Amino acid sequence: MQSPIVSVPVSDPNNWQFKADQISVGNQKFCESTGCKVNIDSQSNYMLIPEAIVESFLQAIHAQILPGPGTIFVPAPEIPKVPNLDINVNGQIMSLNITDYSLFEPGYCVVSLAATESAEWTFGLPLLFKYDSEFNFADKTISFKSNE
């Protein structure tokens, strides 16, 4: 992999966890001053976000929850208004737009998102499809490079 956008030490190699300085959607910031713990899960189609911030995250992405099954969706007219989800690591930004973590249906998109009781974020395939990743077992680092 050449010139990674982000190369970061892994704090927990069992979960491929690292620290993000900030995670934000538009002007809405979600990390405290100490940053956010982020896990990479190559087997998950979802993003897992801390339950404590779900409501503000859904507002930031203009999402609603369908009664009953609890499906999270963004109505079609709102899709162009959704700001990028930005992950700031060591001053470098990895961005996901709504199309990176949603499935489109006629009239809306279903957001691949679930809440976790943990204070940690977990990014799965939506991040790994957009960013090539290199897991360096010897150095205990993970590097990301945009594949666009």
Buried (B, 14 or more C-beta within 10 A) or exposed (E): EEEBBBBBEBEEEEBBBBBBBBBBBEEBBBBEEEBBBBBBBEEBEBBBBBEBBBEEBBEBBBBBBEEEEEEBBBEEEBBEEBBBBBBBBEEBBBBBEBEBBBEEEEEBBBBBBBBBEBEBBBBBBBBBEBBBBEBEEEEBBBBBBEEE
